[in-house]
Amino acid sequence: MALRCAINLGIPTAIHRLGGAATLSELHAALLVAASKRPCLSRIMTLLATSGIFKSNFKLYYHLTTASRLLVDDEDTTRGGHPCISQHLAVCSSPFIFTASLNLDEWLKEEEDARTAAPFAMAHGAGVYDVVRRDAAFGTCFDEAMASDSRFVSEIVVRDYGEVFAGVTSVVDVGGHNGTMARAIAKAFPHVRCSVLDLPRVVDAMPADDTVDILVSFGGINQY
C-alpha cells in the first residue's frame, strides 16, 4: 500500500524531475501533500527506502534505485523507450485485486473442479474480464496496466529471445490490447506475420497500423 501511495502521488517521477535525488522539503514542494500530513510522508519514504524502492542518504536525500526507475512516468523518459510499469503495479494493488487476495486462503482449502471459483470471482461474483466490462474505471486501469506490461516485456523479448522466432511465420497475441507486443515483434522480425485478438471495445481504440492484423472476439477471449 505504501508503494501504491508513492505511485499515485507521483514520487518516483518527482524525484526524477529533481535530478534523481530529492530532500523531503523538495518533495513537499513538488507533491500535493497537506502540510499537516508531511510527517506521515517522511514515514512512508523511510519504509520504502528500507524496502529498497528508494535509497536514503541518512534521510537527507532520497535517490531513485533500479526498481523505482521503472516507476518513473515522465514523457521524456517514456518517449525515449524507458519502460514504466507504474500502471501495472497500480492495478495489482487496486481495491478489486486486493479484495480478491483476501480470499486466497479459502480458495486453497477447496478441491479444484469446474465449479470452483477463482479468488477474484469469490470476491466480486464475476471474473476479471466481466468486471472490466461493467466497471469503467477499473477497465481503464486494467487496459493501461496491460499496455504498460506489454511495453516492458516486448523490449526484453525482441532483445534477448530472438532465436525463438527463427522459423516462425505467424504469431497471434490473444488479449494483445493495443498491439504493442505484436508491433514490436513485427518490427524486429519482419518475416513474422503478427495478429492481435481482443475484445471490440479494445480493438476500436487501437491505432491504425498495417504491420499487424486485427482480429475481433465478439464472444469472449477465453473461448479461443
C-alpha positions as CSV (number, residue, x, y, z in Angstrom):
1,M,0.0,0.0,0.0
2,A,2.9,2.3,0.7
3,L,4.2,1.6,-2.9
4,R,0.7,2.3,-4.3
5,C,0.6,5.6,-2.4
6,A,4.0,6.6,-3.8
7,I,2.9,5.8,-7.4
8,N,-0.4,7.7,-7.0
9,L,1.4,10.7,-5.5
10,G,4.0,10.6,-8.3
11,I,7.0,10.3,-6.0
12,P,9.3,8.4,-8.4
13,T,8.6,10.9,-11.2
14,A,9.1,13.9,-8.9
15,I,12.5,12.6,-7.8
16,H,13.4,12.0,-11.4
17,R,12.4,15.6,-12.3
18,L,14.6,16.8,-9.4
19,G,17.6,15.2,-10.9
20,G,17.3,11.7,-9.4
21,A,17.6,12.7,-5.8
22,A,15.4,14.8,-3.6
23,T,15.1,16.0,0.0
24,L,11.9,15.8,1.9
25,S,11.5,19.5,1.6
26,E,11.8,19.3,-2.1
27,L,9.2,16.5,-2.2
28,H,6.9,18.6,0.0
29,A,7.1,21.4,-2.6
30,A,6.6,19.0,-5.6
31,L,3.8,16.9,-4.3
32,L,0.2,17.5,-3.4
33,V,0.6,16.6,0.3
34,A,-1.2,18.5,3.0
35,A,1.2,20.4,5.4
36,S,-0.3,18.6,8.4
37,K,0.5,15.2,6.8
38,R,4.1,15.8,5.9
39,P,5.4,13.8,8.9
40,C,3.5,10.8,7.5
41,L,5.2,11.2,4.1
42,S,8.5,11.0,5.9
43,R,7.5,7.7,7.5
44,I,6.3,6.3,4.1
45,M,9.6,7.3,2.5
46,T,11.6,5.6,5.3
47,L,9.6,2.4,4.8
48,L,10.1,2.5,1.0
49,A,13.8,3.2,1.4
50,T,14.1,0.3,3.9
51,S,12.4,-1.9,1.3
52,G,14.8,-0.9,-1.4
53,I,12.4,1.1,-3.5
54,F,14.4,4.3,-2.9
55,K,17.9,4.8,-1.5
56,S,18.3,7.1,1.5
57,N,21.3,9.1,2.3
58,F,20.9,9.5,6.1
59,K,17.4,10.8,5.4
60,L,18.9,13.9,3.7
61,Y,18.3,12.8,0.1
62,Y,16.1,10.1,-1.4
63,H,17.6,8.6,-4.6
64,L,16.0,6.5,-7.3
65,T,17.0,2.9,-7.5
66,T,16.9,0.4,-10.3
67,A,13.4,-0.6,-9.1
68,S,12.0,2.9,-8.7
69,R,13.3,4.0,-12.1
70,L,10.8,1.6,-13.6
71,L,8.1,3.7,-11.8
72,V,9.0,7.0,-13.5
73,D,6.1,8.1,-15.7
74,D,7.5,11.1,-17.5
75,E,7.1,12.0,-21.2
76,D,10.8,12.5,-21.8
77,T,11.7,9.0,-20.5
78,T,8.8,7.0,-21.9
79,R,9.2,8.7,-25.3
80,G,12.8,7.6,-25.3
81,G,11.9,4.0,-24.8
82,H,12.3,3.9,-21.0
83,P,9.9,1.3,-19.6
84,C,7.4,2.3,-17.0
85,I,5.4,-0.3,-15.0
86,S,3.5,2.1,-12.7
87,Q,0.2,1.3,-14.3
88,H,0.8,-2.4,-13.9
89,L,1.5,-2.1,-10.2
90,A,-1.4,0.3,-9.8
91,V,-3.9,-2.4,-11.0
92,C,-2.2,-5.1,-8.9
93,S,-2.7,-3.0,-5.8
94,S,-6.2,-1.8,-6.7
95,P,-9.2,-2.5,-4.4
96,F,-10.5,-5.1,-6.8
97,I,-7.3,-7.2,-6.7
98,F,-6.6,-6.5,-3.1
99,T,-10.1,-7.7,-2.0
100,A,-9.7,-10.8,-4.2
101,S,-6.4,-11.7,-2.5
102,L,-8.2,-11.8,0.9
103,N,-10.0,-15.0,-0.4
104,L,-6.8,-16.8,-1.4
105,D,-6.7,-18.9,1.8
106,E,-10.3,-20.1,1.4
107,W,-9.7,-20.8,-2.3
108,L,-6.7,-23.0,-1.4
109,K,-8.8,-25.1,1.0
110,E,-11.3,-26.1,-1.7
111,E,-10.7,-29.0,-4.1
112,E,-10.3,-28.0,-7.7
113,D,-13.3,-28.7,-10.0
114,A,-15.3,-27.0,-12.7
115,R,-17.5,-25.2,-10.0
116,T,-14.6,-23.8,-8.0
117,A,-14.5,-20.0,-8.4
118,A,-11.2,-18.2,-8.6
119,P,-10.4,-15.8,-5.7
120,F,-11.4,-12.8,-7.9
121,A,-14.8,-14.3,-8.6
122,M,-15.3,-15.3,-5.0
123,A,-14.8,-11.6,-4.0
124,H,-16.8,-10.0,-6.8
125,G,-19.2,-12.6,-8.2
126,A,-17.7,-12.4,-11.7
127,G,-14.4,-12.9,-13.5
128,V,-11.8,-10.3,-14.2
129,Y,-13.0,-9.6,-17.8
130,D,-16.6,-9.3,-16.7
131,V,-15.7,-6.7,-14.1
132,V,-13.5,-4.9,-16.6
133,R,-16.6,-4.6,-18.9
134,R,-19.0,-3.4,-16.2
135,D,-16.7,-1.0,-14.3
136,A,-15.4,1.7,-16.5
137,A,-12.7,3.0,-14.0
138,F,-11.3,-0.5,-13.4
139,G,-11.5,-1.2,-17.1
140,T,-9.4,1.8,-17.9
141,C,-6.9,1.0,-15.2
142,F,-6.7,-2.6,-16.4
143,D,-6.2,-1.6,-20.0
144,E,-3.4,0.8,-19.1
145,A,-1.8,-2.0,-17.0
146,M,-1.8,-4.4,-19.9
147,A,-0.2,-1.8,-22.2
148,S,2.4,-1.0,-19.6
149,D,3.3,-4.6,-19.1
150,S,3.5,-5.2,-22.9
151,R,5.9,-2.3,-23.4
152,F,8.1,-3.6,-20.7
153,V,8.1,-7.2,-21.8
154,S,8.2,-6.6,-25.5
155,E,11.6,-4.9,-25.2
156,I,13.1,-7.9,-23.4
157,V,11.5,-10.4,-25.8
158,V,12.9,-8.9,-29.0
159,R,16.3,-8.1,-27.5
160,D,17.0,-11.3,-25.6
161,Y,14.9,-14.1,-27.2
162,G,15.1,-13.5,-30.9
163,E,16.1,-17.2,-31.5
164,V,12.5,-18.2,-30.5
165,F,11.2,-16.6,-33.7
166,A,13.6,-18.5,-36.1
167,G,11.4,-20.5,-38.4
168,V,8.2,-18.9,-37.0
169,T,5.9,-17.4,-39.7
170,S,3.0,-16.2,-37.7
171,V,2.0,-15.1,-34.2
172,V,-1.4,-14.4,-32.7
173,D,-1.3,-12.2,-29.5
174,V,-4.5,-13.2,-27.6
175,G,-5.6,-10.3,-25.4
176,G,-3.0,-8.2,-27.1
177,H,-4.7,-4.9,-26.1
178,N,-3.3,-2.1,-28.4
179,G,-0.9,-4.4,-30.3
180,T,2.3,-3.2,-28.6
181,M,3.8,-6.7,-28.3
182,A,2.7,-7.6,-31.9
183,R,4.2,-4.4,-33.3
184,A,7.5,-4.9,-31.5
185,I,7.8,-8.5,-32.9
186,A,6.7,-7.4,-36.4
187,K,9.3,-4.6,-36.4
188,A,12.1,-6.8,-35.1
189,F,11.3,-9.8,-37.2
190,P,9.6,-8.7,-40.5
191,H,9.2,-12.3,-41.7
192,V,6.7,-13.0,-38.9
193,R,3.0,-12.1,-39.6
194,C,1.5,-10.8,-36.4
195,S,-2.1,-10.6,-35.4
196,V,-3.9,-9.3,-32.3
197,L,-7.1,-10.8,-30.9
198,D,-9.0,-8.8,-28.4
199,L,-12.5,-7.5,-27.5
200,P,-14.4,-5.0,-29.6
201,R,-14.0,-2.1,-27.1
202,V,-10.2,-2.6,-27.1
203,V,-9.9,-3.1,-30.9
204,D,-12.0,0.0,-31.6
205,A,-9.5,2.2,-29.7
206,M,-6.4,0.6,-31.3
207,P,-4.4,2.9,-33.5
208,A,-4.3,2.1,-37.2
209,D,-1.3,0.2,-38.3
210,D,-0.6,-2.0,-41.3
211,T,2.1,-4.0,-39.6
212,V,-0.4,-6.2,-37.7
213,D,-3.7,-7.9,-38.4
214,I,-6.6,-7.1,-36.1
215,L,-9.0,-9.9,-35.1
216,V,-12.1,-9.2,-33.0
217,S,-13.6,-11.5,-30.4
218,F,-17.3,-10.8,-30.1
219,G,-17.9,-13.6,-27.6
220,G,-15.1,-14.0,-25.1
221,I,-11.3,-14.3,-25.5
222,N,-11.3,-17.4,-23.3
223,Q,-13.3,-19.4,-25.9
224,Y,-10.3,-19.1,-28.2
